[in-house]
Amino acid sequence: MTLHLKGGIAMSAARSFVSAFVLTLAFSAPSFAQQTQQTAPPPGSPAATITIPGNQLPPPPEKFGGKIERDARDSKPYWPARVVPPKGAPNVLLIITDDAGYGVPSTFGGVIPTPALDRIAQNGLRYTNFHSTALCSPTRAALITGRNHHSVGYGVIAEQATGYPGYDSIITKDKATIGRILTDNGYHTAWFGKNHNTPEYQASQAGPFDQWPTGMGFEYFYGFMGGDTNQWQPGNLVRNTTPIHPYVGKPGWNLMTAMADEAIDYVNRMNALSPDTPFFIKFAPGATHAPHHPTPEWVKKISDMHLFDQGWNKLRDTIFENQKRLGVIPQNAKMTPWPKDLIKEWDQLSGDEKKLFIRQADVFAAYVAYADSEIGRVIQSIDDLGKLDNTLVIYIEGDNGTSAEGQPTGTPNEVAMFNQVTPSVEDQLKYFYDVWGTDKTYNHMSIGWAWAFDTPFSWTKQIVSHFGGTRQGMAVSWPAVIKDKGGIRNQFHHVIDVVPTILEAAQIRAPVIVDGIKQSPIEGVSMMYTFDAKNANAPTTHTTQYFEMFADRAIYNDGWIASTKVLRPPWVTVAKLPKPEDYPWELYDLRNDWTQTEDVAAKYPDKLKELQALFWKEAEKYQVLPLDSTVASRMITPRPSLSAGRTNFAWTRPMTGTPNGDAPSLLNASYIFKVDVDIPDGGAEGMLVTQGGRFGGYGFYVLKNKPVFTWNLVDLKRVRWEGPDLTPGKHLIEFDFKYDGLGAATMMFGNYTGIGQGGTGTLKVDGKAVATEKMEHTLPFILQWDEAFDIGSDTGTPVDDNDYQTPFAFTGKINKLTLDIDRPKLSPDDVKRLQEAARAAGDGPSADAGKTASAEPQVGTVGLSLVDKIQLRIDKREGCRKQAEAKDLGVVDRIKFIQECVQQ
């Protein structure tokens, strides 16, 4: 460049021009400056970065390294450095699906095509000896913390939390998640899909939010709160901490595709804004937890393959053969026997049963394949950016074994199942067969398929003592590091090993202090040693692992596992069991018996005693105590809640999105809704108040200017009250329900007659009764859990599709809405009668329950001995069991008889 200027002015102008030009380059083209200088940005410069030691999070403020004088012209600025991970730290894509056992994906011998999982396995490693906790929330809590599930408060799912440290569903501040650790070390972090790790009583818009994904260190969250959701209309979907309803007005919208789109957009956005910063993504679809909601196109693809026409017994044989061919089980592995005393063999089924069950399996398999396809799109989007080579992909198929919670015949509505309602095969074929898997069902499949999809192991989800509940197929790829492509690893590992593996891969240490709080040690071990081909057959570094769920338990140590005998099938939610310490134990030598087929307890009694002692040691160490064998009763355990202890509520404006855990419960109680409204000229319509939706709940609304109250009894029956046209102006609309039962307190005596009883509802307008109806039965346990308590409009699904579609906002004005609840209380005579009935049924110890029956126990204040007595009574009356024994029934018929007997 030549400057034709003269004299001092020319020289000064030249210097100014050159300075401006260089300054412009410095700010507008840093890449050019870096290329010419070939040095890292100096400390204190705007582009300066730093990799922190990581022992303390967040790191202490960086000391100012510039100079400060009175005049800025004599001073030197110094910018705090931006924190970045160690050089070469990989992107991390952590994928975990739901309710899928070892024999589900094609990658591990299944018949359902999972090409995305195949891709990761072929480009990396397959792990054949990787374990979960056998249940959703617990596995996921362990996955994001690197600690055992009881250590982080998740002995069971959040909805069954009790007031003990190992079971309260609270991840304490001394156990920072992988999201928090990586965020503070300079990663971009995001979580898509299922969040089952927020206490249900903290899931409302009142917070607190420290137990939400964003509060646990993840920068971005798009997903649903709770154990499952309607994939067509997810009423519990949020972005960060804000409820969203993107499906409204979009027929065919499905969350599985939407969350993949969101993740792909996130990856591209981060790459555009900060291409040199690695990302960590947890991608956790609802698939394949119920409801099974694939798109119609995927249902057709799978149905046309006729994968299940020969039934579940033949399916097991096929999967077993595939597994040996693929080398994902040893050649000498034995198939565990079919449980003939619990589940019918396929050839014993009727034609109608086979037709229905094949449909159930086709839809489940379509959901598996659909989810894997969407996961494949996320993986491909990373590849399209040229980032897959340095991306650590961990793809875990299932957070536990396949679910047997669908009952022997499956169900079109999981909410019905939890309320002890099971539609017959005939009714399912007649009313639900053609819409199975659509938004008209909340569907689950028969237990026979669950058992088959856990091949070659025995048992299913919920069971930790046998590998059908805990063995997950996992594939890991990291092309820049893992060179043994297509390799197989057989070392024993557990979900708590994922966090230390990620930290080692990123060269980031586990913090000692986070927010001033000393951290408890990471309890898992890194699996990264297995990435090296020379360690393909190295001994495992994870030598001991306990398992516990609902008092079913096991202890693994150096190739041996001691397991308690399964005393309660997962599809039975109430069962009288011995004290946990009295459970019988089995022993397996896994070095020679990969699938737990030969109990050698009698042969090695000393080994069994050694492992039993080790279990109790581990149980004390990791907050496993006290053991609790109950299932259904934990669902109604008193827990903290925004509505706990309240019987009177008032609202003065519309409000939506209060989840069940914080909403007032009307179950097994009398109640009165009063709504003060203004009706405009020309009439009004819309929702006043609702809780639940299409698959179970109630709605109080105005339809074509007429007041209506509808109870939806799990989509099998609806009871409806309707009044006359409302005139313009102010009105007081009331719904008054008088419950006939004694309430939930009867269950303390092993008596279920207090719940689910009927009652009489009266609809009133301005104090005058306009409709009165008798309900023969009410819902005893739960409303649709992925729906909310809404005022002024309806989120999620309608309680009656024939009346309205969401959001159905009220077009009048709600001035005030009140709710008064009157819960039944047992009188002394009631207590005496229940005690006598319990004794007559052989339930004598229930007499002790009467001493506290008039007082509602508070969380954490009930003594263990009393809990044991109450829970033994809450399961089933001894008389029913004695009658069943006298009839000499088979196991299946005996269970059915007892269930019917207790409900009488």
Secondary structure, DSSP 8 states (H G I E B T S, - for coil): ------HHHHHHHHHHHHHHHHHHHHHH-HHHHHHHH-S---TTSTT-EE----SEES-------SB--SSGGG-B-----EE---TT--EEEEEE-SS--TTSBGGGT-SB--HHHHHHHHTSEEEEEEE--SSHHHHHHHHHHSS-TTTTT-SS-GGG--SSTTTS----TTS--HHHHHHHTT-EEEEEEEE--S-GGG-STT---TTSTTTTT-SEEEEEESS---SSS-TTEEETTEE--TTTT-TT--HHHHHHHHHHHHHHHHHHH-TTS-EEEEEE--TTSSS----HHHHHHHHTTT-STTHHHHHHHHHHHHHHHHTSS-TT-------TTTS--GGGS-HHHHHHHHHHHHHHHHHHHHHHHHHHHHHHHHHHTT-GGGEEEEEEE-SSS---TT-TT-BSBHHHHHTT----HHHHHHHTGGGTTSTT-B-B--HHHHHHHTTTSS--TT--SSTTTTEEEEEEE-TTT--STTEEE---EEGGGHHHHHHHHHT----SEETTEE-----S---GGGGSGGGTT---S--EEEEEETTEEEEEETTEEEEE---S-TT--------GGG--EEEEETTT-TT-----TTT-HHHHHHHHHHHHHHHHHTT--S----SHHHHTS----TTTT--EEEESS-EEEEETTTS---TTSEEEEEEEEEE-TT---EEEEEEEETTEEEEEEEETTEEEEEEEETTTEEEEEE-----SEEEEEEEEEEE-S--GGGGGGT--TTSS--EEEEEEETTEEEEEEEES----S---TTSEEEESS--SS-S-TTT--TT---SSEEEEEEEEEE-----HHHHHHHHHHHHHTT-GGGGGGGGGTTS---TTTS-HHHHHHHHHHHH--HHHHHHHHHTT--HHHHHHHHHHHHT-
